[in-house]
């Protein structure tokens, strides 16, 4: 029992010492501020606005709208400018555009005299500055269109306004016989076993050699010169053909190359064009003799049949060959010429007989 009593007294002494330490610590620390309830704090402040976005997001949205407006404004301006340029290109020539925009282009250089007032000078400066950009755009369009038209003209127009040199003074009376190449003088075809081959039309040698005595013979083809030159070299070893013209000398219209005899530097009344596709390959049908296209028939005699008519023209030199060809329009010229020749000889024979009758 004595031991138990001693242990209890020892425990009570420890507890009393701990209570004394806790009370001393509380009294020595400074007093803390009282906690304010959240309800009293909310009563003194106004309520926050509903659905309020942060300031940064609002600024970024405004900036995006400005950029969108600027972007669509630039797109609209470019679209309008392109549409205006396209309409002007379609509706007006370059000379008309230059004439109509002359005032606008000169407005960028608008100035006033030295004796003008400061206000007038300032207004003139503002006006000139405002018109500078439109004037520069118009000048850029004119320069670009001129360059484009020159490039296009080099492709669609003949290489020269005078495709042939001047005639010799002693040959001013000579007619010019223009001949097509493909399906007129030659025919080319391709087969799988041998590739391309080129054939001469029957009678072409006699045709060229005989008519070279009377005509200036020119071959005018729509093929490239890399094809025309070697073919002519083999076709005409006697050099009866004076000149050869290829695709660069044609006029390109609606996807097709046409012969333009106005560029030959020859009198149009003395030009005869012979071709298997004459009417559909020339810009002057009144100078054309259209013959049957040759596709390789061995019994063909078209060129030889045409010699008498051409020889007659060269010897009698009509004032305008176009009038003569118009009288044969829609007819087979070799056959019609033979019929007219027979009729002429018959009438001449009748006149001779009639003259003999009166002399008796």
C-alpha positions in Angstrom: 0.0 0.0 0.0 2.8 2.3 0.8 4.2 1.8 -2.7 0.9 2.6 -4.3 0.5 5.8 -2.3 3.9 6.9 -3.4 3.2 6.4 -7.1 -0.1 8.4 -6.9 1.6 11.3 -5.2 4.3 11.3 -7.9 1.7 11.4 -10.7 -0.2 14.3 -9.2 3.1 16.3 -8.8 3.8 15.8 -12.6 0.3 17.0 -13.6 0.5 20.1 -11.5 3.9 21.1 -13.0 2.5 20.7 -16.6 -0.5 22.9 -15.8 1.7 25.6 -14.4 3.8 25.5 -17.7 0.7 25.8 -20.0 -0.7 28.7 -18.0 2.6 30.6 -18.1 2.8 30.2 -21.9 -0.6 31.6 -22.5 -0.1 34.6 -20.5 3.2 35.5 -22.0 2.1 35.3 -25.8 0.5 38.6 -27.3 -3.3 38.6 -27.8 -4.4 37.6 -31.3 -7.0 39.5 -33.5 -10.5 38.2 -33.3 -11.8 36.2 -36.3 -14.4 38.2 -38.3 -17.3 36.1 -39.6 -17.8 35.9 -43.4 -21.4 37.2 -43.1 -20.4 40.6 -41.6 -17.7 41.1 -44.3 -20.1 40.3 -47.2 -22.6 42.9 -45.9 -20.1 45.8 -46.4 -19.1 45.0 -50.1 -21.3 45.2 -53.3 -22.0 41.9 -55.0 -19.7 41.1 -58.0 -21.3 41.4 -61.5 -22.6 38.3 -63.1 -20.8 36.6 -66.0 -17.9 39.2 -66.0 -15.1 38.1 -68.3 -11.5 38.8 -67.3 -10.0 42.0 -68.7 -7.3 40.1 -70.7 -9.9 38.1 -72.7 -11.9 41.2 -73.5 -8.9 42.9 -74.9 -7.9 39.9 -77.0 -11.4 39.7 -78.4 -11.4 43.3 -79.4 -8.0 42.8 -81.1 -9.3 39.8 -83.0 -12.3 41.7 -84.3 -10.1 44.5 -85.5 -7.8 42.1 -87.4 -10.8 40.3 -88.9 -12.2 43.6 -90.1 -8.9 44.6 -91.6 -8.5 41.2 -93.3 -11.9 41.2 -94.9 -11.4 44.8 -95.9 -8.2 43.9 -97.7 -9.8 40.9 -99.4 -12.8 43.0 -100.5 -10.4 45.7 -101.9 -8.3 43.1 -103.8 -11.4 41.4 -105.2 -12.9 44.6 -106.3 -9.6 45.7 -107.9 -9.3 42.4 -109.8 -12.9 42.5 -110.9 -12.4 46.1 -112.2 -9.2 45.2 -114.0 -10.9 42.1 -115.6 -13.8 44.2 -116.8 -11.5 46.9 -118.2 -9.4 44.3 -120.0 -12.6 42.8 -121.6 -14.4 46.0 -122.4 -11.6 48.5 -123.4 -8.4 48.5 -125.4 -5.1 49.6 -123.9 -5.3 53.0 -125.7 -8.8 53.6 -124.3 -7.7 52.8 -120.8 -4.7 55.2 -121.1 -7.0 57.9 -122.4 -9.7 57.4 -119.7 -7.3 57.3 -116.8 -5.1 60.1 -117.9 -6.7 62.6 -115.5 -6.4 60.2 -112.6 -2.7 59.5 -113.2 -2.0 63.2 -113.5 -3.8 64.0 -110.3 -1.0 62.4 -108.3 1.3 65.2 -109.6 -1.2 68.0 -108.7 0.5 71.2 -107.5 -0.3 74.8 -107.0 1.6 77.9 -107.7 4.1 79.5 -105.4 1.8 82.4 -104.8 -1.0 80.2 -103.4 -1.9 80.4 -99.8 -0.7 78.0 -97.2 -4.2 76.4 -97.0 -4.3 75.8 -100.8 -0.8 74.3 -100.7 -1.8 72.0 -97.8 -5.0 70.9 -99.6 -3.0 70.3 -102.8 -0.6 68.1 -100.8 -3.4 66.1 -99.2 -5.1 65.6 -102.6 -1.9 64.5 -104.3 -1.1 62.1 -101.5 -4.6 60.6 -101.5 -4.4 60.1 -105.3 -0.9 58.6 -105.4 -1.9 55.0 -104.5 -4.8 54.8 -107.1 -2.6 56.4 -109.8 0.3 54.0 -109.1 -2.1 51.0 -109.3 -3.5 52.2 -112.6 0.0 52.7 -114.0 1.0 49.2 -112.8 -2.1 47.8 -114.5 -1.2 49.6 -117.8 2.4 48.4 -117.7 1.4 44.8 -116.9 -1.2 44.8 -119.6 1.2 46.2 -122.2 3.8 43.6 -121.3 1.2 40.8 -121.4 -0.2 41.9 -124.8 3.3 42.1 -126.3 4.0 38.5 -125.1 0.6 37.2 -126.4 1.1 39.1 -129.7 4.4 37.4 -130.2 2.7 34.1 -130.0 -0.5 34.7 -132.0 0.8 37.2 -134.6 3.2 36.4 -137.5 6.9 37.0 -136.7 7.0 40.0 -139.1 4.7 42.3 -140.9 6.7 41.5 -144.1 7.3 37.8 -144.2 8.9 37.9 -147.7 11.6 40.3 -149.0 10.7 42.8 -151.7 10.3 41.6 -155.2 13.0 42.5 -157.7 12.0 45.5 -159.8 12.0 43.3 -163.0 9.6 40.8 -161.3 6.9 43.2 -160.3 4.5 41.5 -162.8 5.1 38.0 -161.4 2.3 36.3 -159.5 3.0 34.6 -156.2 1.9 30.9 -156.0 1.5 29.9 -152.3 1.3 26.2 -151.6 0.3 24.3 -148.5 2.5 21.4 -147.5 0.5 18.7 -145.7 -2.1 16.8 -147.8 -1.3 19.2 -150.7 2.3 18.3 -151.7 3.0 15.5 -149.3 1.2 13.1 -147.0 2.6 11.7 -143.7 1.2 8.7 -141.8 2.3 6.5 -138.9 2.2 2.7 -138.6 3.3 0.6 -135.7 5.7 -1.5 -137.6 7.6 1.4 -139.3 6.7 4.6 -137.5 6.3 7.9 -139.5 6.8 8.0 -143.2 6.3 10.9 -145.7 5.1 10.5 -149.3 5.2 12.8 -152.3 2.0 13.5 -154.1 2.0 12.2 -157.7 3.1 14.8 -160.2 4.6 17.2 -157.6 8.0 17.2 -159.3 6.6 18.2 -162.7 4.2 20.6 -161.0 7.0 22.6 -159.2 9.5 22.5 -162.1 7.0 23.7 -164.7 5.3 26.4 -162.7 8.6 27.8 -161.3 9.1 29.3 -164.8 6.1 31.6 -164.3 5.5 32.0 -160.6 7.3 32.9 -157.4 6.6 29.7 -155.5 6.2 29.9 -151.7 5.4 27.0 -149.3 3.3 28.3 -146.4 2.8 25.6 -143.7 1.4 25.6 -140.2 4.0 23.0 -139.1 7.1 23.8 -137.1 10.2 24.8 -139.1 12.1 21.8 -137.7 9.6 19.7 -139.7 9.2 21.9 -142.8 12.8 22.5 -143.6 14.1 18.9 -143.9 10.9 17.9 -145.8 11.4 20.7 -148.4 15.1 19.8 -148.8 14.1 16.3 -149.8 11.0 17.3 -151.7 12.6 20.1 -153.9 16.2 19.2 -154.8 16.1 21.6 -157.8 15.1 24.6 -155.6 12.0 25.5 -157.4 10.5 26.8 -154.1 11.9 30.2 -153.4 10.7 30.7 -149.8 9.3 28.5 -147.1 7.2 29.8 -144.2 6.3 27.7 -141.1 4.1 28.1 -138.0 5.9 31.2 -136.8 4.5 33.1 -139.8 0.9 32.1 -139.2 -1.8 34.0 -137.2 -3.2 32.1 -134.2 -7.0 32.5 -133.8 -9.3 30.5 -131.7 -6.9 27.6 -131.3 -6.0 27.4 -135.0 -3.1 28.6 -137.1 -4.2 30.7 -140.2 -2.2 31.9 -143.2 -2.4 35.7 -143.4 -1.5 36.8 -146.9 -1.6 40.5 -145.9 1.8 39.9 -144.2 3.5 38.5 -147.3 4.7 41.9 -148.6 3.0 41.1 -151.9 0.2 42.6 -154.0 -3.0 40.7 -152.8 -4.3 40.8 -156.4 -1.4 38.7 -157.5 -1.5 35.9 -154.8 -2.9 32.4 -155.4 -3.1 30.0 -152.6 -3.5 26.2 -153.4 -4.3 23.8 -150.6 -6.3 20.8 -149.7 -7.8 22.9 -146.8 -7.5 26.3 -148.4 -10.8 27.9 -147.2 -10.4 26.7 -143.6 -6.7 27.6 -143.2 -6.5 31.1 -144.6 -7.8 34.5 -143.6 -8.3 35.6 -147.3 -10.5 33.0 -149.0 -10.8 35.2 -152.1 -7.2 34.2 -152.9 -7.8 30.4 -152.5 -8.0 27.4 -154.8 -9.1 24.5 -152.7 -8.2 21.1 -154.2 -8.9 17.6 -153.0 -6.7 16.7 -150.0 -4.3 13.9 -150.8 -4.3 10.9 -148.4 -1.9 8.7 -150.4 -3.9 7.7 -153.4 -1.6 6.5 -156.2 -3.9 7.5 -159.1 -4.2 11.1 -158.0 -3.7 13.7 -160.8 -5.0 16.9 -159.1 -1.7 18.9 -159.4 -1.1 18.0 -163.0 -4.7 18.9 -163.9 -4.2 22.3 -162.3 -1.2 23.3 -164.4 -3.0 24.5 -167.5 -5.1 27.0 -165.5 -2.2 28.4 -163.6 -0.1 28.7 -166.7 -2.9 30.6 -168.4 -3.1 33.0 -165.4 0.7 33.6 -165.4 0.8 34.3 -169.1 -2.3 36.5 -169.4 -1.8 38.3 -166.0 -5.3 39.3 -165.1 -5.6 42.7 -163.3 -7.0 41.0 -160.1 -6.8 37.2 -159.7 -9.5 37.4 -156.9 -12.1 38.3 -159.6 -11.0 35.4 -161.7 -11.2 33.0 -158.8 -14.6 34.3 -157.8 -15.9 33.3 -161.2 -14.9 29.7 -160.5 -16.4 29.6 -157.0 -18.1 26.3 -156.2 -16.7 24.6 -159.3 -13.9 22.2 -160.2 -11.4 24.7 -161.6 -9.5 22.3 -163.9 -12.7 20.9 -165.5 -14.3 24.3 -165.7 -11.2 25.8 -167.2 -11.2 23.1 -169.9 -14.9 23.7 -170.7 -14.3 27.5 -170.9 -11.3 26.9 -173.1 -13.2 24.7 -175.5 -16.1 27.2 -175.6 -13.6 30.0 -176.3 -12.0 28.1 -179.1 -15.4 27.2 -180.6 -16.4 30.9 -180.6 -13.1 31.9 -182.1 -13.6 29.3 -184.8 -17.1 30.6 -185.5 -15.8 34.1 -185.8 -13.1 33.0 -188.2 -15.7 31.2 -190.3 -18.0 34.2 -190.2 -15.2 36.4 -191.3 -14.4 34.2 -194.3 -18.1 34.2 -195.3 -18.2 38.0 -195.5 -15.0 38.2 -197.4 -16.5 35.9 -200.1 
